[in-house]
Amino acid sequence: NTPVRGILADASGTWIGTQDDGLLYIDRQTKTEKWFRNELAGQSVRSIFRDSRGNIWIGNRLGLDRYDTRSKKMISCFNEQTGAKLDVARIYSIAEDPRDHSIWFCTYNGLVRFDANKNSFERKTLGTYFLRSGGGCVFFDSKSNLWVGTEYSGLIYLKRDPQTNAFTDTVAYSGDG
């Protein structure tokens, strides 16, 4: 029995992320299974996400991988050593910005944004809120505002200015009152 940490179903199959046994893909049409273990930065998968380009993003305890559905190849984006400059660990949640299609990762140490046009990652700060954030979840609402759930800072809401596309207000809901 391997604990399951993430599930993603797409048109052709189901992706299952396990706690310590990697990633399993089940092709519903051919009824075949494919395990990804050694190809991953870490075998403790925390999150699985399919972006608008068809890529499958796999966040795990030690890094981040991307499965290119066109080439059928697993690509290591960063691992514990190469991701050190971003100060990231344990990717808990992944979301896509509906406006610019950047990919956002909620990690134990805060937010990381991937810009596909520049093929670059950057750490994002939200004032003082991510000094002790812990892992959590990230979500874009129907107006492209960003919501971030954290372990230590509660819920953080970033309101987006529709004219400039910038996040203008940051509101924290800590549950303290």
C-alpha positions, 0 to 999 in steps of 0.5 A: 500500500503506497499513499497517494498524494496527487491524481490527474486525469486527462483525455488518455489516462490517469496520473497518480503521484505516490508518497514514496514510489514515484509517479504512475501513468495508466493509459486507459485506452491500451490498459498499460501502466508506466512508472516514473521513478528514476526520472524524477527529482524525488519519488515523493510526489506532492502535486500534479498539474496539466497546463494549457500547453499540455505539459504535465508538471510534477512537484515533489519533495526534492524538486520539480519535473515536467513531462512533455506530452509531445515528445513523451519525455520527462524533463527535470526542471530542478532538484534539491541541488539545482533549485537551491538558488530559488530556496525551494523545497517541497512543491505542494501545489501548482496553478496556471495564470490564465492571463499570461499562462505562467505557472505558479508553484506553492512550495514550503518556502514560498511561491515560484513563478515559471515564465514559459516565454523566457524559460525561467523561474523566479522566486516571488515574495508577498511582502512579509507574508512568506517569511514563515509561510510553510507549504500550501495551495495556490489558485487563480479565481475567475478574475485572475486574482491569486489566492495562496493558502499557507501553513503559518500565514493563513490565506493570502489574497492578491488582487489583480489590477485589470488595467495593469495586470499587476497584483496591487493589494495583498490581504492576509486572512490569518484566522486570528480574529 
